[in-house]
Amino acid sequence: MSLLLGLDLADRAVLVAGGGPVAARRARAAVDAGARVRVVAPEVVDDLVALAGDGRVTVDRRPVAEADVADVWLVHACTGYPAVDGALAGWAEARRVFCVVASDAGRGTARTPATVTAAGVHVGVLSAGRPDPARAAAVRDHVATELLGGRADLRPSRPTSGGPDLLLPGEVALVGGGTGDPALMTVRSRTLLAQADVVVTDRLGPTAVLADLRDDVEVIAVGKAPGVHQVAQEEINAVLVAQARAGRRVVRLKGGDPFLFGRGGEEVLACRAAGVPVRVVPGVTSAVAAAEAAGIPVTHRGTADRVHVVNGHGALTDVDLAALTAPGVTAVVLMGMAGLGRLTTQALDAGVDPETPVAVVHAATLPGERVVRGALWEVAARCAEEGVGSPAVVVVGEVAREGFLDPASPGVARAVPARRPRAGSDAEAAPAARAGAGLVTA
């Protein structure tokens, strides 16, 4: 029967015998635990060279010897040669030093558990009796799903100094939830969400994760939707500040990325002005992810090397129109479905090529995902005919052409097209200046 213990290796010597990928993983784990690591092997992989270059490990390029076991607290035998690893285990046991044998866990006096870390909690799994690493890893994966899925209470019960994965009382975390599929949320997003006392959520984003929250978590919906009461941004700011000042752990769950048309900067300013600690967790933005879900690369060598992101609530600016006519640019319109007809009409009136390919991706990454394609002149009507509305992302450019990534299609890897310039525009007079004017580089 194995006893599962947490070893304090801070500033203690650890020997890693071997220079391969397994040795590199063991050395990095020991370094992360604060150990003084010495690697002994005739040859070492690049990862160990990098660790040595950072000054975090010492590398001796020679065969391991019995003297190397002296004055260390832990030995990792990872040479890949059973006879050498066995000798290391014997030398270590003679000196009452614990030894992990990578090639045969049953030969050593210690084993490395299958681990997962969430919110400053390390969970390790070992099989009882005969070592069974595959079984331990399978159980670890199940535990990880529960931990990161928000079904476990990860809130610290004792005072802590915090950390990147710990949400403290009185703190606000602006969490980018991505396109809506919970599986596309980051690990950090899920970890912080699992610690929340209150979640202030939008209408869009991964709302399905709310069903996994603990029963004592308060959910405050402030999402904006057409035809319903609009919660002013000032009210949302006030909610975040008030909840944090009440000593609660606050997660502001936003669709996409907090800083891309998400007013995350305004919420950060409001929290800081009130003296409330606030952090931002990036999210997968639909400006890229919706296109990817539909099989559209927003950049593609030889076709598009720039991405221009447009807020569809207002009229197109001169910068937007320049992007629509510039070669090598993919334009992505967010929040533009309500005004799609208006936007396409404005573009056509400004001289944008009517045959410019457009793809509209509705409910990207969700079960109701649909894609409508067409030329610029017809895409609004096609969406109306098929009943496609918000939420959707509009992708404009050659990469949106039907069959663009079909190997049999003549549109694959086409050269950067020369789009028709707007009549009388600066773009018509100066193509070289047009290509880079006012574009946001992805």
N, C-alpha and C positions, 0 to 999 in steps of 0.2 A: 504494500500500500504506500503510495507516494503522499508526502505532505506538501501542500501547495503553500509556498511562502513568498513574500515580497522581499527581495534582497536590496539593501542599501549599498550601492556600489560607488557612491559619490566619493571621488578622490581615492579610490582603491584600485590596485593594480589588477588588470585582467589580461590573460594571455589568450590570443587567438592564433592557433596553429593551422596554417593553410592560407592559400592566396586566391581561392576561387570565389564564385558568387555567394556561396553559403557563408564563407568566412567574412565576406564583405557585409552581408546582412547582420551577422552576429556582432561584428565590430561596430557597425553603425548603431545598433541597439545599445551596446555597452557605452558608447560615446554619449548617446542621448540620456543615459542614466547617470552621466557625470563621471564615469570611470576613466582611469588612466590606462589606455589600451596599447599593448604591444603586439604587433603581428609578426610572426616568424614564418617565412616560406621562401623557397628559392625564386619563385615568380609570383607576381600579384596582378590582379585585374585592375582595370582603370579606376573603378570605384575606390579601391584601397589606395591607389596612387593619389586620388583627389583628397581623400581623408588625410593622408600624410602631408600633402601640400598645404592643407589648411592648418596643420600643426595639431590636429586632434588625435592622431595615432602616431606611434613610432613603428617603422617597418624595418626588420632585419631580413635581408634577402639571403637566406641560407637554410639548410635543413634544421628542424627543431631538435633540441637536445634536452637531456634530463635536467640540466642546470636552469633551463628556462622556466621550470615549474616552481623554482624557489621564490619565495616572497611574493606570491600572487594569491589573490582571494578566490579566483575562479578561472577555470581553463575551458576553452572551447576547442575540441579536437575536430578539425574540419579539413584534414589533409587530403581526404579521399582515398587514403591507403589504409585498409583495415588493420594491418600489422602496426603501422605507426600510430594510428589512433588508439589501438589497444595498449601500446606501450605508454602513451601519454596518460591514459586512464590509470594504469598501474603506478606510474610515477606520482600522479596527483594523489591517489589514495594513500600511498605510503607517507605522504606529507600532510594528510588530512585536509586536502584541498578538494573542493567539489569540482567535478569535471562533467561536461556535457559532450557526448560522442555523437556527432551528427550522423554518421553512417549506421550506427546501431545504438539507439537510445537505451537499450537494455544493458549495455556494457558500462555505461557511466554511472556516476553517483548523483547526477542531477539531470533534469529534463527541462527543455524550454516549452512552456505551454503555448497553445494557440490563443492569441490575445486579440482584444479589441479595446480601444480607448474612446471614451465619450465623456465630455464635460469634466475632465480631470479624474475620471474613474477608469481604472485598468481592470479588465475582466479577463481572467485566464482559465483555460479549460485543459485538464489532463485526463487521460483515461486511467481508470484504476487498474492496478495489476499490470499485465503485459502492455507495453506501449502500443498505442493505436493512433498514430498521428492523423490519419484521414478521418477517423471518427471524431476526434477532438476538434478538428477544423470544421466539420459539419455542424457540431453543436455550437461552436463559436459563431458561425455564420448566422445561425438561428437567433442567438442572443443578440448579435449585432443588429439584426432586423428589428427586434423588439426595442432595443435601446434607441436606435436612430429613427425609429418610426413614431416616436413620441408617446409610446405606451408605457414607458417607465418614468418614474419621478426622479429626474436628475438634479433636482435642486439640493444644494449643500445644506446639511443640517447643522453644521458648525461654521463659525466665521472663516472666511478664506480671503486671500489677497486677489483672487480672480485669475483670469487668464483668457486666451483667445477663444476658448470653448466654454467659458463659464459666464453666465449672466447673473449679475449681482442685484440684490434688492435696490430699487431706486434707479436702475439703469434702463435705457431704451436701446433696443437693437432694431435698426431698419433692415429687414430681411428681404432680399430679392427672391421671389418665389418662382421665377421662370415663367414658362408659357402656360402652365396649368397642370401638366403631368407631374405628380409628386415624385416620380422616379427621376426627374431631371433637376430636382432641388439639390443643392450642395449638401455635403455631410455636415458642415458647420451650421447651415440653415436649420436642418432637422434637429441638430443637437441643441441649439439655442431655443428652438420652438418647444422642445421637450422640457425646458426649464421655466417656461413662462407662467406667470400668474394671470396675466391678461394678454389677449391677442387683439390688436386693432387691425381689422382686415378690410381689404378692398373687395369689390365684386368679382374682379378678374383674378387670375393667378390660381395657385393650387388649393382651392377651397376644399377639395376632398380631404386634405390632411386634418381639417378641423374636426372631423368625426373621430379621429384617433386621439384627440386631446383628453387629458384626465377630466373627470366630472367637475372638479373644483376650479377649472380654468374658465375665466370670464372671456367671452368673445364679444367684441364691440364692432359692429359692421358700419363702415363709413364709406363704402364704395359708391361711386357715382354711376348712374345708369340713366339712359334717355327716358324721359317721362315720369321720373320719380323724384322725390325730394333730394336736392343736392346738399350734401354736407360741405359747408365752406371750408377751405383749407385752414383758415384761422381757428375754426372749431376743432378740426383734427389736431392741430398743434396744441390746443388747450387740453384736449383729452390726454395726449401723450405726457405732457408736463404734469397734469394733475395726478395721473396714475403713478408716475414715477415718484412724485413728491409724497405719495401715500405709502412709499416703501415697497412697491410692487415691482416685480420683474416684468418688463413690458417688451413685447415683440410687435413691431409694426410690420405686418405681412403684406407685401406689395407684389403685384404682378410684374413680371419682367425683371428689370434692373432698377433699383431705387433712384438712380441718377439720370436715367434716360427717359425724359418726359414723365417722370414719376414724382416730381416735386420733392424728392428726397432732400435736396439741398435746403429747401425752405424749412423742412422739419428738423434738420440738423441745426440750422440757425436758431430756430425757436427753442430747442432744448438747451443749446449752449447759452443763449441769452438768459434762460431761467436757471442756469447752473446745474442742469441735469446731465449726467454722463450719457453719451450716446455713441454708438458705433454703427458702421454700415457693412453689411455683408453683400457682396456682389451677387447678382442673379443672372441667369441665362436670358438675354434679351430676345424678344420675338423679332427684332429687326434682322437678326441672323437666323435664329432657330426656326421660325416659321418657314422661311425659304428652304432651309435644310430639310425640314420635315416633308416638304413637297418635292424633294430631290433637286433643288435649285441651289447651285453654288453662287453666292453673291459676288465672289471673285473667282476668276478662272484665267489661268495663264494664256495669253493671246487674245482674250476677249474682254475681260473686265479687271482692272487693277485699282479701282476706287469704289467706295460706297458712300452714297449721300443719303442721309436719313431726314425725312420730312415730317413735320407735325401737320397732320391733315385737317386740323380744326379751322385754320385760316386759309387765306388765298396763297397761291404760289408766289414766291418772291423771285426777283431776277436771278438770285443765286440758284434757286430750285430749277428755274427754267433753263439756266445754263447747264446744270447737271443733266437735264433730260435731253439736251442736244449734244453734249460732249461725248466723244468716243471713249470707250473704256470705262464708263461709269454705270454702276447699278444704283438706281434710285429706289429707296424703300420708304413707303408712306405708312405711318402709324396713325391710328385713330382717324382714318380717312373715309370710312364706308358711308357715313351719313352724307358726306359731300362729294362722293365719287364722281357723280355726273358733273357737278360744278367744276371740280379739279380737272377732269379730262377735257371739258369744254375750254377752260382757260388755257390749257396746254396746247390744244389744237389751234385756238385762235392766235396763240403766240408763235405758231409756225413749227411746232414739234411734229415730227414725222408721224402721220396717222397710223402707219404700219408698225410702229414700235411695239415689240412684244410686251404683254402684261400678264402677270399671274396674280390672282387673288386667292390667298390661303385663309380659309375660315376655320376657326377653332383648332389651330395647329396643335398637334401632339395629343389631342383629345379624341374620344371615340367618334364624335361628330365631324371630324376633319373632312373638309371638302376643298377642292381646288378648281377654280374657274379660270380658263385662259382665253386670251383673245388679243386682237390688236387694240391699240389705244382708242381708236374711234368707236369700237363696239363693246368694249369690256363692261362699261356701266350697264348697258342694256342687257348683256348676257347675265350679269349678276342679278338684275331685277327679275329676269325671266326664270332664273333658277332659285330665287328666293334666298340668295346669299347676302347676309348683312353682318353686323358687328357680332362678335369680335373677329376682325380679319386684318391681314397685312397685305399690302399691295406692293408687288415687286415689278419694277419697270426696267427693261433693258434686254440685251441679247440673251443673257443667261436664262431669262424667263421663257424663251421660245420653246414650244412643244418639241419634245424629243431631243433637247440640247445635249443630254448625257447618254443618248442612245447611240451605241457604236455604229449603227447602220444609218444614222441620220447625217445628212450633209452639213448640219449646223455644228457638229462637234469640233471643238478647238478651232473655231473659225477665227480669222484675224480680227483685230479691233475694227469695228465697222465705222464708216464715216457717216454719222447721222446728219440728217438735213438740218442746217442752221436756221434759226429764226430770221425771217426777213428783216433787214435793216438793223440787226443786232450787232453788238460788239463781237459776238461769237462768229458771225459771218465775216467780219472784217479781219479778225485776228484769231485763226484757228489755234495757234500755239498757246496764246494766252487763255483761250477758252477752255482748254483741256484741264487746267488746274484751278480755274477761278472759283474760289469760295467753296471748295469741296472738303467734306469731312473725311479724312482718311480712316478707314476701318482699322 
